[in-house]
Amino acid sequence: MANEHDTDHILCESEMNDVDHMIMKGEDQREKVSLIEIHRSKTLSCSFFK
């Protein structure tokens, strides 16, 4: 059985991929910037599980 950190890491990976897709589709520049900010904060929190 996977421990908590493994599950969190997998969750992080898929969440970050979702954000990547949203950034690609984001047509509004301001929306894109906020998504990139979200992505950065997710990357920071995800790095704890690596």
N, C-alpha and C positions, 0 to 999 in steps of 0.2 A: 504493500500500500504506500502510495506517495505521501511524503510529509507535507506540511502546510506550505513551506517555502516553494516546493516544486509546483504546487497548484497555483500559487500566487504568480510565479514566474510565467507559467503557461497563460494565465489570465492576462498578465501584462503584455505578453507578446501579441495576443489576439486583439487586445484593446488598442495597442499602438498601431497595428495593421489597419484597424478600423479608422483611426485618426488619419493615417496616411491616405487612405482612400478618400476621406472627407476633404483633406487638403487638396487633393487632385481635382475633386469635383467643385470645390469652392470657387465660385465666380466672383463674388463680392470680395474685394481686396481686404476690407476690414475684417470680414468673417475669416478669411484665410489667415490673417495675422493672429487672431484670437485662437484659431485652431492650432497654429504653430506653437503658441504659448502653452496651450493645453498639452500638446505633444511633448514639449520640453519638460514640463512638470511631471508628466507620466514617465518620461525617460529617467528623470532623477529618482522617482520613487521606485522604478523598476530596477535601477542599478543596484539597489540594496539586495536584491534576490540573486544577483549574478555571482 
